[in-house]
Amino acid sequence: MQDANASTLEKPSDIGTTPEAIARRWKLELKLADKRESKWREEAKKIYEIYTPLNPTANSFNIFWTNTETLQQSVYNSLPQPDVRRRYQDEDPLGKQVGEVLTRALEYAQDTYDFDDILKDDVLCMLIAGRGLSRVRYIPEIQSHPGNKPDQPDYDEEADEEEPYEDIGGEQVCCENVQWEDFRILCNAKNWNQVTAMAFRHRFTREDCMEKFGEEIGNKIPLNTATDDDVQKSSETADLFKTAEIWEIWNKDDREVIFICPEYPVPCKTQEDPMELRDFWPVPRPLYAIKNNQSLVPAALYTQYEQQAKELNRISVRINKLIDALRVRGIYDSTLNELSSLMKAADNELIPAQQAAALIERGGLDKAIWMMPIDMAANVLKVLYEQRDATKQVIYEITGISDIMRAASDPNETFGAQKIKTQWGTQRLQRLQKEVQRYIRDLIRLKAEIISSKFQMQTLEQMTLVKMPHQAEVDMQMQQMQMQYQQQAMQAQQSGQPVPPPPQMPSPPVTWEAVMQGMKNDSTRTYRVDIETDSTLSATQDSDMAGLKEVLTALVQMLQGFGPAVQQGAMSVDILKEMMLVVVRRAKMGTAIEDAIEKMKQPPPPADPNAGKVQAQQQIEQAKLQAGAQQNQQELQFEQQKAQLEAQVQAHAQQVQAQQVAQQNQLEAQRMQMEQQNEAALEQMRIQSDQRMAAVEQQLQLMIAQFNNAAKIEIAEIVADTALNTAQISAAHAGSQE
């Protein structure tokens, strides 16, 4: 019956969708993962005991420890620095600013914790157990404030009772090591791209369970007994140190994280894609000491030379035992009491003989002493030393460690032989070196993705100190420029002058809002910028320095040879740049040197000796044109002023005439109405009216004469200034010709 039910389970979802079924499915996945990696974990545990033995075997030779230390320094010895730059070296201000912000943010995040120690632990775990891994975490700092948040719609400034609110006060992204025994790949994948689920093991206390899963579930999760025997003896302390085994399972198919306790029937907690990463995983592809395209189960590097290491231990033990056996021992004639004192005597000390006659009879002192033979043991010891060296050499060939890497050399070897050894050892370790560089680059890319998607704009402003405007500031500047132009246009219209053309608006600068939008968009970020690291190996070898010297010499010779042609304009600077870039790229000097070469520009052409005379003549002609234009402009202004004055005079005359007609009509009406009035008074009024008209006309004529005189004087001054400037320019020209 069970077999029939098992045959109907074709995919994981067939187990069921209830919480109990989901927990059962992942517990089965964990058991299968344990079974797949059980042999490797047993070997890794034994290898760790060999690496740091608590009770080392007497007279043993721990070559595994020495090889690991040498390999660790050979594949990683320098903390890399992040380098985010434009993917294509085009004029891309947004891509440049995105790269600058990400580079500074990554450098700050890297300096806030011991990232170098974490990388060393990963490399060490890879060299010992066969696989090293760290995960990336986003850590926001939550701050609580009294009162409602001011930018929320329900904010009440005059409320009597203020409710507290929370916001993010600080943000950090960091890496933490994942122990080799606390990581599981929950699928039988052959390569990393086929992985669909993975799990991380945690040990939670009761407080941790309540904080992570809530009080209801946290109190129900069973705790395991403490592992320490002394703690288990006391029932009071045993409960205090109990912890629960919790597995954090990342399911890529459903993009969710599930927390499972093997002793709890249902999942403790489920989260939907908490990191929102493009590839979902919070870890890069792990470090593998031995690459295998058929399985993701790691293999320890020590297993490749385990038999040779054991043989080396056996030889070392035998050598030490033989050394203990090789002692100068013998027997002597007991009747000669002086022999015991002779063996204890100091240098140049003589022992008096009491039985000299007996020594003479025996034929001398050497006839009275019989030493134990050690020649055979010494010959065996010599062979063992040779065998140990041969075994060590086999181990070095398997691991790829040369004599130069171990700082061991033969004084009789030539420089060429040592160079060949160094080159051979470097080539053997290139795969591990590139794997470590790839792993660190993937870690930094994960951190950059989290910074881009999670960090707030205020955090990045404070963290990077990059000076960029905000969109509101740019909009305000544009509005101010538009308002200034409108005011100038209105003033020109009121004064009768032509309206100036609208100003050419400058290209808008890159704002923080545009940078944040570019960083949060996965496509834009990956298309515009490339995230790399500098080398993880410090260039301290003589060959690197010699190669660098040759490259610099080639660049200097290239500049000296083609520089004059570029200066004279006979050769384009683009050709020289391409030639230099070929050398730099072949030498792998880095993108910083390439960027500096890319910024080289064509120098200006050499100066013309006749350019001074031509420039002086052009200045004279330009001065004449400016003087003529100034005179024409002044005449135009005078004509405009004269037309305005005549228009004012005509308007004033019309106004006076209209007033006169009105007064005449009024007088006529009064005359018609008041026929009995005195004719003398009427005549006097007419005389007064005529006098006023004469005075107005005289005043108008005087004003016209004043305006005409002022215009003539101004025109005369302009003509005189023009003549004087022309004479000065002519005199200066004549002096320059002489």
Phi, psi and omega in degrees: 000319180293323180295323179295319179293322182294327182290339180276352180270098183261336179218161185302327182291345179291342178295328180135167181245004177286159178304322179295320180292321179296316178297320180295320180299313184285333174293323176294320178298320179295321179295319179295320178295321176298321181292319181295324186254010185297316181296317180295320181293323176296317179294319181297321179296318178293323181293322176296324177293327177288323183294314178232076183290136175287324178233082183297146179294138181297136176064021181276166180237101184276077180287338178298319180294315181294320178296319180296318179296320179292316180294323181298318178287336182279332182259340178203120176213007182215130180291123181283157177250137180293147181221101180252119182219170178298136181296318176244134186282060177257174175283089183232087182300322181294315178298324179294317180290323176298317178297320180294316181295315181294321180297313181294320180296319179292321178296318179294315180297328181286331182275348184276352176210172186276077180293327180296318180294323178295317179294322177297320178295321178296316179295319179296318178295324177294319182288332182268301185273339180107347180213134177233144186203143171226153178246155182258135180235143173257122186240100174273146177260107183274127178245141179254135181232146176283141177092162180289156179288131186299329185271007178270151184294334182269017181289130179236109184290331184260014181291142181286318182251122181260126177271139181291153175225159182242147173212176182269116180270332179203157182223147180211148174232130185214171179245150175221144182292144172250115180298145186299330181273357181253019182231137178225140169260115191268044174198154181271067183269151178265337176218170188293330181292341180270357182289130180246345180202147176214164185220146175238135181265138177232156172243107184257138169279177179298320179296321178296319179296318180292322180290325184276320188244000183094160184293323184296308181283323182299328179280342182268341183292125180287144178256143178277163179288155178292149184274339183283131182294321180295324179290323183291337181293329180261120181293333181289316182276340182297315179294331183291327185255015176287147178224163179251140177273114183242132177252123177266108188256125177257114182255107184287329181300315180260000181049058179216159179242129184237133177258122185238135170249125183302333181265005182246135191287336184235164176299140179287326183195151177226131178236143179264111173040070187294329184266338180054045178272156183298316179263008174073320187288141174273011182228152171278179173297128188296164173280128177240130178287324180236120182280134180220117182272009179250348183198152175264004175287121186287165175228134182286143180295331182295332182294340181287336179226030181297317181295320178293323178295320177295320177297321178297321177296316180297318179296318181296321178296316180295321179298316181293324178293320178293324177297320176296327181282335182280083178237146177283105182225155181185183178232158180220168180290122185290344179285342178265094183291339183290338184296324179295318179290329181295321180292336180263357185288156178273182179293143177059025178255131181255137181254125179290136181268127177272336182232061181296324181297321180295322179294321180293321180296324181283351178094014178120173184293322183294340178280347181262357181237135178238106182275148179285132181287134179232010183297318182294317179294324179294322178294320177296320180297323179296318178295321179295321176299317179296320179294322179294318178298320179295319179295318177299320180295322177297319179296318179295325177291324179292316183278341181085021180266121179267172179295324182295323179293332178268008180061034177241131181213157178263124180296340180275353181283150177277167178295324179296321179294318178294323179295320178296319178298316180297315181295319179296315180296322179294318179296324179294330184261002183298324180296314178295320179297314179294326178294319178294318178297319177297318181297315180293320178298318179294323176298314181293325177294322176297317178296322178294322179293321178292317178301318183292323186267334187253324188289144176279159180296322180295322179296316181292326177297314180288328185282320187262334182059032176279130183272105176219146178282165172265162183296325179296321178294319179295317179298321179295319178296320178296319179295320178296318178296321179293319179294320177299319179294318179297320177296317178297321179294319179294319178297322179293321178294319180294326181272000179080008179272158179294145181287127179293153178292153179297142181291151177282116183290134178290155178297132184297137179287164177287126183256165178297324180296320179293321179295316180297321179294320177293326179287323183284338178276115183301316182295313181297318182294316182286330179285323188274322188235158177234133184254117180227180175226158172282181187293147176267004179240124179288132183279088182243358183280152182296326181295321178296317180294321178295318177296320178296321179296318179296320180295315179297321178297319179296320179294319180296316179297324179294318178293319179292327182281318185257351181300313179300321179296321177292323181294322180279353180085005179283343182221138181284145178292337178296323178295317179296320179297317180297320179295319179291323180293327177299317180293316184294319181290322177296323180279351180055053180277354176107160182287338180296317178294321179297319178296320180296320178292322179299333182278356178297137182239159178294126179291155179293152179295156179297152184289143177274129180296333179273003183293332181294315180295315180298320180294321178296317179298320178296322178296320179297312180298321179294322177296320178297315179298320179295320179295316179296318179295323179294320179295315179298321180294320178294318177297320178296318178297321179296316178298321178295318179295320179296318179296321178295320180294316178297322178294322178294318179296316180296320179294321179294320179296318178297322179295318179295319179296320179295320177296322180295317179298321180295320179293321178297317179298320180294319179294322179295322179294320179293324179293322179292324182279330186239067180292340184272359184284168186285129180292333179295320179295323179294319180295322179296322178295322178294321179296317179298322179294319179295322179296319178296320179296321180294320179295320179296316180295319178297320178296319178297317179296322179295319179295319179295320180294320178297317179296319179296318180295318180295321179294318180295319179296317182294321179294321179295319179296319180297316180297321180292317178297320179296316179296319180296317179296320180296320179294318179297317180295319179296318179296319178295322179293318179296321179294321180291328177290322177296000000 
